[in-house]
Amino acid sequence: MESASVTDLAAEPVAPVGACPFPHQALGATSCPITATAGTPGERSKADLMARRLLRIADQAPTVSAARAQSTFQKSMLISATRCTLTYVVFPFVAPAIGFATGVGPWVGLLIGTVAIVCDVFTVRRFFVADHRWRWHFSAIAGSIIVLLFVLLVQDIVHIASRLA
């Protein structure tokens, strides 16, 4: 296998800092459709404006750093993972095996699931406030998790209602 020399590597064109490294001209595009941030409110897409309105984010909302938005996302995913671990591992198998917490799984699931949904919504809000470049990707992930959590909440409510009846 041939290795590239230092002069060969230096001769390769490098995209300027902040520019898109993808060769859009090769595909016939005149500009890059991918932006790192949306910038000012006048530059936001209609989808961004609609999402910001749905999430109740003012145009002059205080900015949030991308790192803080990602940190919030990680915390909300940790809460969702904790809920799943408790619901599917600890309460059905571990707790009954040691004779502890029999029947509390749905109640804890309701509590943790509700907290996880609230955290996921706040995470999506932070990504949009920060105009994070991955805000739509994270929103899709968080939205999927919220849908799954709602299904689990309904199951928990049905389980609790059947035991109370």
Residue pairs with C-beta under 8 A, 6 or more apart in sequence:
15 21
18 36
19 32
20 32
20 34
22 32
22 34
24 30
24 31
24 32
24 33
34 133
35 133
36 133
37 131
37 132
37 133
38 44
38 45
38 48
38 131
39 131
41 49
41 59
44 52
47 136
48 128
51 128
51 139
52 59
52 128
55 121
55 124
55 125
55 128
56 125
57 125
57 128
57 129
61 129
62 129
63 129
63 130
63 131
64 126
64 129
64 130
65 130
66 130
66 132
66 133
68 126
68 130
69 123
69 126
69 127
69 129
69 130
69 132
70 132
72 119
72 122
72 123
72 126
73 123
73 126
73 127
73 138
73 142
75 119
75 123
76 116
76 119
76 120
76 122
76 123
76 142
77 145
79 112
79 115
79 116
79 119
80 116
80 119
80 120
80 145
80 149
82 112
83 109
83 112
83 113
83 116
83 149
83 152
86 105
86 108
86 109
86 112
87 105
87 108
87 109
87 112
87 152
91 101
91 104
91 105
91 108
92 105
95 101
95 102
95 104
95 105
96 102
103 163
106 155
106 156
106 157
106 159
106 160
107 156
107 160
109 152
109 153
109 156
110 153
110 156
110 157
110 160
113 149
113 152
113 153
113 156
114 153
116 145
116 149
117 146
117 149
117 150
117 153
120 142
120 145
120 146
120 149
121 142
121 146
123 138
123 142
124 135
124 138
124 139
124 142
124 143
127 134
127 135
127 138
127 139
128 135
128 139
132 138
